[in-house]
Amino acid sequence: MDPDPNATPEAQPSIFRRVIGFLLVGMAWGMTTPFMRKAAVKKDEEQRVHPGREFLDDPRTGVVKKKFWTLVYAVIDLLRRPAYAIPLVINLTGSIWFFLLIGHAEISLMVPITNSLAFMFTVLGEYLAEGKAVSRDTFLGMGLVLGGIGLCVHSKNT
C-alpha cells in the first residue's frame, strides 16, 4: 500500500531539544556511577552476620547453591540501601530515556554525545561523591570533549 501523498511529515524536534535530551541521559548515566560505587564499597565494608544465612558457611552446601544464594543476597542487600537504589533507578531511567531518544535522533550524533557526557558527568560525580580532586589536565580534556560535541552538533546542522 502506498503512503498517502497528502500526509505531512512528522515534525522533527529542534536540535536544542535533542541536545537537552542527550545531556539528561549523560547526566543520569555519569553522575550516578560514582554514588553507586561508593554505596557498594560501603556495603562491603559493613559486612555483618545475617540470621538465616548460616547455610552459606556450611561445608555441606553445594558450590553452585552457595554462589547462587550469595549473589541473590548481595543484590537484595544493595537494593535495600537507598544510597545504592536511588542512583540505580536514576541510571536505569537514563537508559529508558536513551531508547526513547534513539528513535528520534541520529545514532551517529547521539551515541558519541551521550557517552562523552556520561564520562564528563562521572568526573563531576566523583568530585561530589568521593571528593576526588579534578586536575587541570582533566579540565582541559573536558573542554576538548565539549568542543568535539559542539563540532558534532554543528556538522549535523549544516
N, CA, C and O atoms as a GROMACS GRO file, in nm:
protein
  632
    1MET      N    1   0.084  -0.116   0.000
    1MET     CA    2   0.000   0.000   0.000
    1MET      C    3   0.089   0.123   0.000
    1MET      O    4   0.184   0.133   0.078
    2ASP      N    5   0.057   0.216  -0.087
    2ASP     CA    6   0.136   0.339  -0.098
    2ASP      C    7   0.102   0.435   0.015
    2ASP      O    8  -0.013   0.444   0.057
    3PRO      N    9   0.204   0.506   0.063
    3PRO     CA   10   0.175   0.606   0.166
    3PRO      C   11   0.094   0.720   0.107
    3PRO      O   12   0.101   0.748  -0.013
    4ASP      N   13   0.018   0.784   0.192
    4ASP     CA   14  -0.068   0.895   0.150
    4ASP      C   15   0.019   1.013   0.106
    4ASP      O   16   0.096   1.066   0.186
    5PRO      N   17   0.007   1.056  -0.021
    5PRO     CA   18   0.091   1.167  -0.068
    5PRO      C   19   0.054   1.300  -0.003
    5PRO      O   20   0.135   1.393  -0.003
    6ASN      N   21  -0.066   1.310   0.051
    6ASN     CA   22  -0.109   1.434   0.114
    6ASN      C   23  -0.069   1.443   0.261
    6ASN      O   24  -0.087   1.548   0.324
    7ALA      N   25  -0.016   1.335   0.317
    7ALA     CA   26   0.021   1.335   0.458
    7ALA      C   27   0.143   1.425   0.480
    7ALA      O   28   0.237   1.425   0.400
    8THR      N   29   0.138   1.499   0.587
    8THR     CA   30   0.251   1.586   0.621
    8THR      C   31   0.352   1.507   0.703
    8THR      O   32   0.313   1.429   0.790
    9PRO      N   33   0.480   1.527   0.677
    9PRO     CA   34   0.580   1.454   0.755
    9PRO      C   35   0.579   1.500   0.901
    9PRO      O   36   0.546   1.614   0.933
   10GLU      N   37   0.615   1.406   0.988
   10GLU     CA   38   0.617   1.436   1.131
   10GLU      C   39   0.727   1.539   1.158
   10GLU      O   40   0.839   1.526   1.109
   11ALA      N   41   0.694   1.640   1.237
   11ALA     CA   42   0.790   1.745   1.268
   11ALA      C   43   0.902   1.688   1.357
   11ALA      O   44   0.875   1.619   1.455
   12GLN      N   45   1.025   1.720   1.321
   12GLN     CA   46   1.140   1.676   1.399
   12GLN      C   47   1.163   1.774   1.514
   12GLN      O   48   1.148   1.895   1.496
   13PRO      N   49   1.200   1.722   1.632
   13PRO     CA   50   1.230   1.813   1.741
   13PRO      C   51   1.355   1.896   1.708
   13PRO      O   52   1.441   1.853   1.632
   14SER      N   53   1.361   2.014   1.767
   14SER     CA   54   1.475   2.101   1.740
   14SER      C   55   1.603   2.039   1.794
   14SER      O   56   1.600   1.953   1.881
   15ILE      N   57   1.715   2.084   1.740
   15ILE     CA   58   1.844   2.032   1.784
   15ILE      C   59   1.867   2.066   1.931
   15ILE      O   60   1.932   1.990   2.003
   16PHE      N   61   1.814   2.180   1.976
   16PHE     CA   62   1.828   2.219   2.116
   16PHE      C   63   1.760   2.116   2.207
   16PHE      O   64   1.816   2.076   2.309
   17ARG      N   65   1.640   2.073   2.169
   17ARG     CA   66   1.569   1.972   2.250
   17ARG      C   67   1.643   1.840   2.250
   17ARG      O   68   1.647   1.770   2.351
   18ARG      N   69   1.701   1.804   2.138
   18ARG     CA   70   1.779   1.680   2.131
   18ARG      C   71   1.901   1.687   2.223
   18ARG      O   72   1.929   1.593   2.297
   19VAL      N   73   1.971   1.799   2.217
   19VAL     CA   74   2.091   1.814   2.300
   19VAL      C   75   2.054   1.811   2.447
   19VAL      O   76   2.127   1.754   2.528
   20ILE      N   77   1.942   1.872   2.484
   20ILE     CA   78   1.895   1.865   2.624
   20ILE      C   79   1.868   1.720   2.661
   20ILE      O   80   1.903   1.677   2.771
   21GLY      N   81   1.807   1.644   2.573
   21GLY     CA   82   1.783   1.502   2.599
   21GLY      C   83   1.913   1.426   2.615
   21GLY      O   84   1.925   1.343   2.706
   22PHE      N   85   2.010   1.453   2.528
   22PHE     CA   86   2.141   1.387   2.538
   22PHE      C   87   2.207   1.424   2.671
   22PHE      O   88   2.268   1.339   2.736
   23LEU      N   89   2.196   1.550   2.708
   23LEU     CA   90   2.255   1.598   2.834
   23LEU      C   91   2.194   1.526   2.954
   23LEU      O   92   2.266   1.487   3.046
   24LEU      N   93   2.064   1.509   2.953
   24LEU     CA   94   1.997   1.440   3.064
   24LEU      C   95   2.037   1.293   3.071
   24LEU      O   96   2.056   1.239   3.180
   25VAL      N   97   2.050   1.228   2.957
   25VAL     CA   98   2.093   1.088   2.956
   25VAL      C   99   2.236   1.076   3.008
   25VAL      O  100   2.265   0.991   3.092
   26GLY      N  101   2.325   1.162   2.958
   26GLY     CA  102   2.463   1.160   3.004
   26GLY      C  103   2.474   1.186   3.153
   26GLY      O  104   2.555   1.125   3.222
   27MET      N  105   2.392   1.278   3.202
   27MET     CA  106   2.392   1.310   3.345
   27MET      C  107   2.340   1.191   3.426
   27MET      O  108   2.396   1.156   3.529
   28ALA      N  109   2.233   1.130   3.378
   28ALA     CA  110   2.176   1.015   3.451
   28ALA      C  111   2.275   0.899   3.456
   28ALA      O  112   2.284   0.830   3.558
   29TRP      N  113   2.348   0.878   3.350
   29TRP     CA  114   2.445   0.768   3.348
   29TRP      C  115   2.571   0.804   3.426
   29TRP      O  116   2.619   0.725   3.507
   30GLY      N  117   2.625   0.922   3.401
   30GLY     CA  118   2.754   0.957   3.458
   30GLY      C  119   2.751   0.994   3.605
   30GLY      O  120   2.835   0.948   3.683
   31MET      N  121   2.655   1.077   3.644
   31MET     CA  122   2.652   1.124   3.783
   31MET      C  123   2.621   1.012   3.882
   31MET      O  124   2.665   1.019   3.997
   32THR      N  125   2.548   0.912   3.841
   32THR     CA  126   2.506   0.808   3.935
   32THR      C  127   2.613   0.702   3.958
   32THR      O  128   2.614   0.638   4.063
   33THR      N  129   2.701   0.682   3.863
   33THR     CA  130   2.800   0.575   3.874
   33THR      C  131   2.888   0.588   3.999
   33THR      O  132   2.904   0.489   4.070
   34PRO      N  133   2.945   0.705   4.028
   34PRO     CA  134   3.028   0.715   4.150
   34PRO      C  135   2.948   0.693   4.278
   34PRO      O  136   3.001   0.638   4.375
   35PHE      N  137   2.823   0.736   4.281
   35PHE     CA  138   2.741   0.717   4.401
   35PHE      C  139   2.708   0.570   4.422
   35PHE      O  140   2.708   0.522   4.535
   36MET      N  141   2.681   0.497   4.313
   36MET     CA  142   2.656   0.353   4.325
   36MET      C  143   2.783   0.280   4.369
   36MET      O  144   2.778   0.190   4.452
   37ARG      N  145   2.896   0.319   4.312
   37ARG     CA  146   3.023   0.256   4.350
   37ARG      C  147   3.053   0.281   4.498
   37ARG      O  148   3.097   0.190   4.569
   38LYS      N  149   3.030   0.404   4.544
   38LYS     CA  150   3.055   0.437   4.685
   38LYS      C  151   2.965   0.354   4.777
   38LYS      O  152   3.011   0.304   4.879
   39ALA      N  153   2.837   0.341   4.741
   39ALA     CA  154   2.744   0.262   4.823
   39ALA      C  155   2.782   0.114   4.823
   39ALA      O  156   2.770   0.048   4.926
   40ALA      N  157   2.827   0.063   4.710
   40ALA     CA  158   2.865  -0.079   4.702
   40ALA      C  159   2.990  -0.105   4.786
   40ALA      O  160   2.998  -0.208   4.853
   41VAL      N  161   3.087  -0.015   4.782
   41VAL     CA  162   3.209  -0.032   4.862
   41VAL      C  163   3.176  -0.022   5.010
   41VAL      O  164   3.228  -0.098   5.091
   42LYS      N  165   3.089   0.072   5.044
   42LYS     CA  166   3.049   0.087   5.185
   42LYS      C  167   2.978  -0.038   5.234
   42LYS      O  168   2.995  -0.078   5.349
   43LYS      N  169   2.897  -0.100   5.148
   43LYS     CA  170   2.827  -0.223   5.185
   43LYS      C  171   2.926  -0.334   5.213
   43LYS      O  172   2.910  -0.410   5.308
   44ASP      N  173   3.030  -0.344   5.130
   44ASP     CA  174   3.132  -0.447   5.150
   44ASP      C  175   3.207  -0.426   5.281
   44ASP      O  176   3.247  -0.523   5.347
   45GLU      N  177   3.228  -0.301   5.319
   45GLU     CA  178   3.298  -0.271   5.443
   45GLU      C  179   3.213  -0.303   5.565
   45GLU      O  180   3.266  -0.330   5.673
   46GLU      N  181   3.083  -0.301   5.548
   46GLU     CA  182   2.991  -0.322   5.661
   46GLU      C  183   2.933  -0.463   5.663
   46GLU      O  184   2.821  -0.482   5.709
   47GLN      N  185   3.007  -0.560   5.613
   47GLN     CA  186   2.956  -0.697   5.613
   47GLN      C  187   2.921  -0.737   5.756
   47GLN      O  188   3.002  -0.724   5.847
   48ARG      N  189   2.802  -0.785   5.774
   48ARG     CA  190   2.759  -0.828   5.906
   48ARG      C  191   2.694  -0.965   5.895
   48ARG      O  192   2.662  -1.013   5.786
   49VAL      N  193   2.677  -1.026   6.010
   49VAL     CA  194   2.618  -1.160   6.014
   49VAL      C  195   2.467  -1.146   5.995
   49VAL      O  196   2.402  -1.064   6.060
   50HIS      N  197   2.413  -1.226   5.906
   50HIS     CA  198   2.269  -1.225   5.880
   50HIS      C  199   2.210  -1.357   5.928
   50HIS      O  200   2.254  -1.464   5.885
   51PRO      N  201   2.110  -1.349   6.017
   51PRO     CA  202   2.047  -1.474   6.060
   51PRO      C  203   1.973  -1.539   5.942
   51PRO      O  204   1.914  -1.471   5.858
   52GLY      N  205   1.979  -1.669   5.939
   52GLY     CA  206   1.913  -1.743   5.832
   52GLY      C  207   2.003  -1.770   5.714
   52GLY      O  208   1.963  -1.837   5.618
   53ARG      N  209   2.125  -1.719   5.718
   53ARG     CA  210   2.218  -1.740   5.607
   53ARG      C  211   2.336  -1.828   5.648
   53ARG      O  212   2.439  -1.832   5.580
   54GLU      N  213   2.321  -1.897   5.759
   54GLU     CA  214   2.431  -1.981   5.808
   54GLU      C  215   2.465  -2.093   5.710
   54GLU      O  216   2.578  -2.140   5.706
   55PHE      N  217   2.367  -2.135   5.631
   55PHE     CA  218   2.391  -2.244   5.536
   55PHE      C  219   2.497  -2.207   5.433
   55PHE      O  220   2.556  -2.295   5.370
   56LEU      N  221   2.523  -2.078   5.415
   56LEU     CA  222   2.626  -2.037   5.320
   56LEU      C  223   2.766  -2.072   5.370
   56LEU      O  224   2.859  -2.089   5.291
   57ASP      N  225   2.781  -2.083   5.503
   57ASP     CA  226   2.911  -2.118   5.561
   57ASP      C  227   2.925  -2.268   5.585
   57ASP      O  228   3.033  -2.316   5.621
   58ASP      N  229   2.818  -2.343   5.565
   58ASP     CA  230   2.820  -2.487   5.588
   58ASP      C  231   2.898  -2.556   5.475
   58ASP      O  232   2.866  -2.535   5.358
   59PRO      N  233   2.998  -2.637   5.509
   59PRO     CA  234   3.077  -2.704   5.404
   59PRO      C  235   2.995  -2.805   5.323
   59PRO      O  236   3.037  -2.844   5.214
   60ARG      N  237   2.880  -2.848   5.375
   60ARG     CA  238   2.798  -2.944   5.301
   60ARG      C  239   2.714  -2.878   5.192
   60ARG      O  240   2.658  -2.946   5.107
   61THR      N  241   2.706  -2.746   5.194
   61THR     CA  242   2.630  -2.674   5.092
   61THR      C  243   2.706  -2.679   4.960
   61THR      O  244   2.827  -2.655   4.956
   62GLY      N  245   2.636  -2.710   4.853
   62GLY     CA  246   2.699  -2.720   4.721
   62GLY      C  247   2.753  -2.586   4.673
   62GLY      O  248   2.705  -2.480   4.713
   63VAL      N  249   2.853  -2.592   4.588
   63VAL     CA  250   2.918  -2.472   4.537
   63VAL      C  251   2.821  -2.386   4.456
   63VAL      O  252   2.816  -2.265   4.474
   64VAL      N  253   2.745  -2.449   4.368
   64VAL     CA  254   2.651  -2.374   4.284
   64VAL      C  255   2.544  -2.308   4.370
   64VAL      O  256   2.511  -2.191   4.350
   65LYS      N  257   2.489  -2.384   4.465
   65LYS     CA  258   2.386  -2.329   4.554
   65LYS      C  259   2.443  -2.214   4.636
   65LYS      O  260   2.376  -2.112   4.654
   66LYS      N  261   2.565  -2.229   4.685
   66LYS     CA  262   2.628  -2.124   4.766
   66LYS      C  263   2.650  -1.998   4.682
   66LYS      O  264   2.620  -1.887   4.728
   67LYS      N  265   2.701  -2.013   4.561
   67LYS     CA  266   2.725  -1.898   4.472
   67LYS      C  267   2.593  -1.829   4.436
   67LYS      O  268   2.585  -1.706   4.437
   68PHE      N  269   2.492  -1.908   4.404
   68PHE     CA  270   2.362  -1.852   4.368
   68PHE      C  271   2.305  -1.769   4.481
   68PHE      O  272   2.267  -1.654   4.460
   69TRP      N  273   2.298  -1.825   4.602
   69TRP     CA  274   2.239  -1.753   4.714
   69TRP      C  275   2.325  -1.636   4.760
   69TRP      O  276   2.273  -1.536   4.808
   70THR      N  277   2.456  -1.647   4.746
   70THR     CA  278   2.542  -1.533   4.778
   70THR      C  279   2.512  -1.417   4.685
   70THR      O  280   2.504  -1.302   4.729
   71LEU      N  281   2.495  -1.446   4.557
   71LEU     CA  282   2.460  -1.342   4.460
   71LEU      C  283   2.323  -1.283   4.489
   71LEU      O  284   2.307  -1.160   4.486
   72VAL      N  285   2.224  -1.366   4.516
   72VAL     CA  286   2.089  -1.318   4.545
   72VAL      C  287   2.091  -1.227   4.667
   72VAL      O  288   2.032  -1.119   4.665
   73TYR      N  289   2.157  -1.270   4.774
   73TYR     CA  290   2.162  -1.189   4.896
   73TYR      C  291   2.240  -1.059   4.875
   73TYR      O  292   2.205  -0.956   4.933
   74ALA      N  293   2.344  -1.062   4.794
   74ALA     CA  294   2.420  -0.940   4.766
   74ALA      C  295   2.333  -0.838   4.693
   74ALA      O  296   2.335  -0.719   4.725
   75VAL      N  297   2.256  -0.884   4.594
   75VAL     CA  298   2.167  -0.794   4.520
   75VAL      C  299   2.059  -0.738   4.613
   75VAL      O  300   2.030  -0.619   4.609
   76ILE      N  301   1.999  -0.823   4.695
   76ILE     CA  302   1.895  -0.778   4.788
   76ILE      C  303   1.951  -0.676   4.886
   76ILE      O  304   1.888  -0.574   4.912
   77ASP      N  305   2.070  -0.704   4.940
   77ASP     CA  306   2.130  -0.610   5.035
   77ASP      C  307   2.158  -0.475   4.971
   77ASP      O  308   2.138  -0.371   5.035
   78LEU      N  309   2.204  -0.474   4.846
   78LEU     CA  310   2.230  -0.347   4.779
   78LEU      C  311   2.101  -0.271   4.750
   78LEU      O  312   2.095  -0.149   4.768
   79LEU      N  313   1.998  -0.342   4.705
   79LEU     CA  314   1.873  -0.274   4.671
   79LEU      C  315   1.799  -0.223   4.793
   79LEU      O  316   1.715  -0.134   4.781
   80ARG      N  317   1.828  -0.278   4.910
   80ARG     CA  318   1.766  -0.228   5.033
   80ARG      C  319   1.828  -0.097   5.080
   80ARG      O  320   1.773  -0.029   5.166
   81ARG      N  321   1.941  -0.061   5.024
   81ARG     CA  322   2.011   0.060   5.065
   81ARG      C  323   1.972   0.175   4.971
   81ARG      O  324   1.997   0.167   4.851
   82PRO      N  325   1.911   0.278   5.024
   82PRO     CA  326   1.874   0.392   4.939
   82PRO      C  327   1.996   0.458   4.872
   82PRO      O  328   1.984   0.512   4.762
   83ALA      N  329   2.111   0.453   4.939
   83ALA     CA  330   2.231   0.513   4.880
   83ALA      C  331   2.270   0.444   4.750
   83ALA      O  332   2.339   0.504   4.667
   84TYR      N  333   2.229   0.321   4.731
   84TYR     CA  334   2.256   0.249   4.607
   84TYR      C  335   2.132   0.246   4.517
   84TYR      O  336   2.142   0.265   4.396
   85ALA      N  337   2.016   0.222   4.577
   85ALA     CA  338   1.894   0.202   4.498
   85ALA      C  339   1.851   0.328   4.423
   85ALA      O  340   1.809   0.319   4.308
   86ILE      N  341   1.861   0.444   4.486
   86ILE     CA  342   1.817   0.568   4.421
   86ILE      C  343   1.904   0.600   4.299
   86ILE      O  344   1.849   0.626   4.192
   87PRO      N  345   2.038   0.599   4.311
   87PRO     CA  346   2.118   0.621   4.189
   87PRO      C  347   2.095   0.514   4.083
   87PRO      O  348   2.100   0.544   3.963
   88LEU      N  349   2.070   0.391   4.124
   88LEU     CA  350   2.043   0.284   4.027
   88LEU      C  351   1.916   0.313   3.948
   88LEU      O  352   1.913   0.297   3.826
   89VAL      N  353   1.811   0.357   4.016
   89VAL     CA  354   1.685   0.389   3.947
   89VAL      C  355   1.706   0.505   3.851
   89VAL      O  356   1.654   0.504   3.739
   90ILE      N  357   1.781   0.607   3.893
   90ILE     CA  358   1.809   0.720   3.804
   90ILE      C  359   1.889   0.674   3.683
   90ILE      O  360   1.862   0.716   3.571
   91ASN      N  361   1.988   0.588   3.706
   91ASN     CA  362   2.070   0.536   3.598
   91ASN      C  363   1.985   0.457   3.498
   91ASN      O  364   2.000   0.474   3.377
   92LEU      N  365   1.899   0.372   3.548
   92LEU     CA  366   1.812   0.294   3.460
   92LEU      C  367   1.712   0.383   3.387
   92LEU      O  368   1.677   0.355   3.272
   93THR      N  369   1.668   0.490   3.452
   93THR     CA  370   1.580   0.586   3.386
   93THR      C  371   1.653   0.651   3.268
   93THR      O  372   1.593   0.676   3.163
   94GLY      N  373   1.782   0.679   3.287
   94GLY     CA  374   1.862   0.732   3.176
   94GLY      C  375   1.865   0.638   3.058
   94GLY      O  376   1.862   0.681   2.943
   95SER      N  377   1.871   0.508   3.086
   95SER     CA  378   1.868   0.410   2.977
   95SER      C  379   1.735   0.411   2.904
   95SER      O  380   1.730   0.398   2.781
   96ILE      N  381   1.627   0.427   2.978
   96ILE     CA  382   1.495   0.437   2.915
   96ILE      C  383   1.488   0.561   2.828
   96ILE      O  384   1.439   0.556   2.715
   97TRP      N  385   1.536   0.674   2.880
   97TRP     CA  386   1.538   0.798   2.801
   97TRP      C  387   1.620   0.777   2.673
   97TRP      O  388   1.580   0.824   2.566
   98PHE      N  389   1.733   0.708   2.685
   98PHE     CA  390   1.818   0.683   2.569
   98PHE      C  391   1.741   0.608   2.461
   98PHE      O  392   1.745   0.647   2.344
   99PHE      N  393   1.670   0.504   2.499
   99PHE     CA  394   1.597   0.426   2.399
   99PHE      C  395   1.478   0.503   2.343
   99PHE      O  396   1.439   0.480   2.228
  100LEU      N  397   1.421   0.594   2.420
  100LEU     CA  398   1.315   0.679   2.366
  100LEU      C  399   1.373   0.780   2.267
  100LEU      O  400   1.311   0.810   2.165
  101LEU      N  401   1.490   0.833   2.298
  101LEU     CA  402   1.553   0.932   2.211
  101LEU      C  403   1.610   0.872   2.083
  101LEU      O  404   1.614   0.938   1.979
  102ILE      N  405   1.652   0.748   2.091
  102ILE     CA  406   1.723   0.688   1.978
  102ILE      C  407   1.631   0.677   1.855
  102ILE      O  408   1.680   0.672   1.742
  103GLY      N  409   1.502   0.674   1.876
  103GLY     CA  410   1.409   0.669   1.763
  103GLY      C  411   1.392   0.803   1.695
  103GLY      O  412   1.341   0.809   1.582
  104HIS      N  413   1.434   0.912   1.760
  104HIS     CA  414   1.413   1.046   1.705
  104HIS      C  415   1.544   1.118   1.672
  104HIS      O  416   1.541   1.232   1.626
  105ALA      N  417   1.656   1.054   1.694
  105ALA     CA  418   1.784   1.120   1.670
  105ALA      C  419   1.874   1.030   1.588
  105ALA      O  420   1.854   0.909   1.579
  106GLU      N  421   1.973   1.092   1.528
  106GLU     CA  422   2.070   1.015   1.451
  106GLU      C  423   2.165   0.945   1.547
  106GLU      O  424   2.217   1.006   1.640
  107ILE      N  425   2.188   0.818   1.523
  107ILE     CA  426   2.278   0.741   1.609
  107ILE      C  427   2.418   0.798   1.602
  107ILE      O  428   2.489   0.802   1.703
  108SER      N  429   2.460   0.843   1.484
  108SER     CA  430   2.596   0.898   1.469
  108SER      C  431   2.616   1.024   1.552
  108SER      O  432   2.730   1.063   1.578
  109LEU      N  433   2.509   1.087   1.592
  109LEU     CA  434   2.516   1.206   1.677
  109LEU      C  435   2.491   1.169   1.823
  109LEU      O  436   2.557   1.221   1.913
  110MET      N  437   2.397   1.083   1.845
  110MET     CA  438   2.353   1.054   1.981
  110MET      C  439   2.454   0.975   2.063
  110MET      O  440   2.482   1.010   2.177
  111VAL      N  441   2.507   0.869   2.007
  111VAL     CA  442   2.596   0.781   2.084
  111VAL      C  443   2.723   0.852   2.130
  111VAL      O  444   2.756   0.845   2.248
  112PRO      N  445   2.796   0.922   2.042
  112PRO     CA  446   2.916   0.990   2.091
  112PRO      C  447   2.886   1.098   2.194
  112PRO      O  448   2.960   1.116   2.290
  113ILE      N  449   2.776   1.170   2.173
  113ILE     CA  450   2.743   1.278   2.267
  113ILE      C  451   2.706   1.222   2.403
  113ILE      O  452   2.760   1.267   2.504
  114THR      N  453   2.617   1.125   2.408
  114THR     CA  454   2.575   1.072   2.539
  114THR      C  455   2.690   1.004   2.611
  114THR      O  456   2.704   1.019   2.733
  115ASN      N  457   2.773   0.929   2.540
  115ASN     CA  458   2.886   0.862   2.606
  115ASN      C  459   2.989   0.963   2.655
  115ASN      O  460   3.042   0.949   2.765
  116SER      N  461   3.018   1.065   2.575
  116SER     CA  462   3.112   1.168   2.618
  116SER      C  463   3.060   1.244   2.739
  116SER      O  464   3.134   1.270   2.834
  117LEU      N  465   2.933   1.278   2.736
  117LEU     CA  466   2.874   1.348   2.850
  117LEU      C  467   2.871   1.260   2.974
  117LEU      O  468   2.890   1.308   3.085
  118ALA      N  469   2.847   1.131   2.956
  118ALA     CA  470   2.848   1.040   3.071
  118ALA      C  471   2.985   1.039   3.137
  118ALA      O  472   2.994   1.040   3.260
  119PHE      N  473   3.092   1.036   3.058
  119PHE     CA  474   3.227   1.040   3.115
  119PHE      C  475   3.252   1.172   3.187
  119PHE      O  476   3.311   1.174   3.295
  120MET      N  477   3.206   1.281   3.129
  120MET     CA  478   3.226   1.411   3.194
  120MET      C  479   3.148   1.420   3.325
  120MET      O  480   3.200   1.470   3.424
  121PHE      N  481   3.026   1.372   3.326
  121PHE     CA  482   2.948   1.376   3.448
  121PHE      C  483   3.000   1.276   3.552
  121PHE      O  484   2.979   1.295   3.672
  122THR      N  485   3.068   1.171   3.507
  122THR     CA  486   3.131   1.080   3.602
  122THR      C  487   3.241   1.152   3.679
  122THR      O  488   3.256   1.132   3.799
  123VAL      N  489   3.317   1.235   3.611
  123VAL     CA  490   3.422   1.314   3.678
  123VAL      C  491   3.358   1.406   3.782
  123VAL      O  492   3.406   1.415   3.895
  124LEU      N  493   3.250   1.472   3.744
  124LEU     CA  494   3.180   1.560   3.838
  124LEU      C  495   3.121   1.480   3.954
  124LEU      O  496   3.128   1.523   4.069
  125GLY      N  497   3.064   1.365   3.924
  125GLY     CA  498   3.007   1.280   4.029
  125GLY      C  499   3.113   1.229   4.126
  125GLY      O  500   3.087   1.219   4.246
  126GLU      N  501   3.232   1.196   4.074
  126GLU     CA  502   3.340   1.152   4.163
  126GLU      C  503   3.382   1.264   4.255
  126GLU      O  504   3.417   1.241   4.371
  127TYR      N  505   3.380   1.386   4.205
  127TYR     CA  506   3.413   1.501   4.290
  127TYR      C  507   3.308   1.517   4.400
  127TYR      O  508   3.342   1.541   4.516
  128LEU      N  509   3.181   1.503   4.364
  128LEU     CA  510   3.073   1.521   4.462
  128LEU      C  511   3.062   1.404   4.559
  128LEU      O  512   3.041   1.425   4.679
  129ALA      N  513   3.076   1.281   4.510
  129ALA     CA  514   3.056   1.163   4.594
  129ALA      C  515   3.177   1.131   4.679
  129ALA      O  516   3.164   1.095   4.796
  130GLU      N  517   3.295   1.144   4.621
  130GLU     CA  518   3.416   1.097   4.689
  130GLU      C  519   3.515   1.207   4.718
  130GLU      O  520   3.617   1.182   4.782
  131GLY      N  521   3.488   1.327   4.672
  131GLY     CA  522   3.579   1.438   4.696
  131GLY      C  523   3.708   1.430   4.616
  131GLY      O  524   3.808   1.491   4.653
  132LYS      N  525   3.706   1.355   4.506
  132LYS     CA  526   3.827   1.343   4.423
  132LYS      C  527   3.857   1.478   4.358
  132LYS      O  528   3.768   1.545   4.306
  133ALA      N  529   3.982   1.514   4.362
  133ALA     CA  530   4.024   1.640   4.300
  133ALA      C  531   4.025   1.624   4.149
  133ALA      O  532   4.055   1.517   4.096
  134VAL      N  533   3.990   1.731   4.082
  134VAL     CA  534   3.989   1.731   3.936
  134VAL      C  535   4.111   1.810   3.890
  134VAL      O  536   4.125   1.928   3.922
  135SER      N  537   4.199   1.746   3.816
  135SER     CA  538   4.324   1.809   3.775
  135SER      C  539   4.302   1.904   3.657
  135SER      O  540   4.197   1.902   3.592
  136ARG      N  541   4.402   1.984   3.633
  136ARG     CA  542   4.398   2.078   3.521
  136ARG      C  543   4.389   2.002   3.389
  136ARG      O  544   4.318   2.045   3.298
  137ASP      N  545   4.460   1.891   3.378
  137ASP     CA  546   4.454   1.811   3.255
  137ASP      C  547   4.314   1.755   3.231
  137ASP      O  548   4.269   1.745   3.117
  138THR      N  549   4.246   1.718   3.340
  138THR     CA  550   4.110   1.667   3.326
  138THR      C  551   4.017   1.777   3.276
  138THR      O  552   3.933   1.754   3.190
  139PHE      N  553   4.033   1.899   3.331
  139PHE     CA  554   3.952   2.011   3.283
  139PHE      C  555   3.980   2.039   3.136
  139PHE      O  556   3.889   2.068   3.059
  140LEU      N  557   4.107   2.031   3.097
  140LEU     CA  558   4.142   2.051   2.956
  140LEU      C  559   4.075   1.945   2.869
  140LEU      O  560   4.019   1.976   2.764
  141GLY      N  561   4.081   1.820   2.912
  141GLY     CA  562   4.016   1.712   2.838
  141GLY      C  563   3.866   1.731   2.829
  141GLY      O  564   3.807   1.705   2.724
  142MET      N  565   3.805   1.776   2.938
  142MET     CA  566   3.661   1.801   2.935
  142MET      C  567   3.626   1.913   2.837
  142MET      O  568   3.525   1.906   2.767
  143GLY      N  569   3.710   2.016   2.833
  143GLY     CA  570   3.689   2.124   2.737
  143GLY      C  571   3.699   2.074   2.594
  143GLY      O  572   3.620   2.114   2.508
  144LEU      N  573   3.797   1.988   2.569
  144LEU     CA  574   3.812   1.932   2.434
  144LEU      C  575   3.694   1.843   2.397
  144LEU      O  576   3.649   1.843   2.282
  145VAL      N  577   3.643   1.768   2.494
  145VAL     CA  578   3.525   1.685   2.469
  145VAL      C  579   3.406   1.774   2.434
  145VAL      O  580   3.332   1.745   2.339
  146LEU      N  581   3.386   1.881   2.510
  146LEU     CA  582   3.276   1.974   2.480
  146LEU      C  583   3.293   2.035   2.340
  146LEU      O  584   3.196   2.051   2.267
  147GLY      N  585   3.417   2.069   2.305
  147GLY     CA  586   3.442   2.120   2.170
  147GLY      C  587   3.408   2.018   2.064
  147GLY      O  588   3.350   2.052   1.960
  148GLY      N  589   3.442   1.892   2.088
  148GLY     CA  590   3.408   1.786   1.994
  148GLY      C  591   3.258   1.766   1.981
  148GLY      O  592   3.207   1.743   1.872
  149ILE      N  593   3.188   1.775   2.094
  149ILE     CA  594   3.042   1.765   2.090
  149ILE      C  595   2.984   1.879   2.007
  149ILE      O  596   2.894   1.859   1.926
  150GLY      N  597   3.037   1.999   2.029
  150GLY     CA  598   2.992   2.115   1.952
  150GLY      C  599   3.014   2.095   1.802
  150GLY      O  600   2.928   2.130   1.721
  151LEU      N  601   3.130   2.039   1.766
  151LEU     CA  602   3.157   2.012   1.625
  151LEU      C  603   3.061   1.908   1.567
  151LEU      O  604   3.016   1.921   1.454
  152CYS      N  605   3.030   1.805   1.646
  152CYS     CA  606   2.934   1.703   1.600
  152CYS      C  607   2.798   1.766   1.572
  152CYS      O  608   2.737   1.742   1.468
  153VAL      N  609   2.752   1.848   1.666
  153VAL     CA  610   2.621   1.912   1.650
  153VAL      C  611   2.624   2.007   1.532
  153VAL      O  612   2.530   2.010   1.452
  154HIS      N  613   2.731   2.085   1.520
  154HIS     CA  614   2.741   2.182   1.410
  154HIS      C  615   2.744   2.111   1.274
  154HIS      O  616   2.683   2.158   1.179
  155SER      N  617   2.816   1.999   1.266
  155SER     CA  618   2.826   1.929   1.138
  155SER      C  619   2.691   1.871   1.096
  155SER      O  620   2.665   1.857   0.976
  156LYS      N  621   2.607   1.837   1.190
  156LYS     CA  622   2.475   1.782   1.156
  156LYS      C  623   2.376   1.892   1.119
  156LYS      O  624   2.276   1.865   1.054
  157ASN      N  625   2.404   2.016   1.161
  157ASN     CA  626   2.315   2.128   1.128
  157ASN      C  627   2.343   2.184   0.989
  157ASN      O  628   2.257   2.248   0.930
  158THR      N  629   2.463   2.160   0.937
  158THR     CA  630   2.498   2.220   0.807
  158THR      C  631   2.480   2.122   0.695
  158THR      O  632   2.505   2.155   0.579
   0.00000   0.00000   0.00000
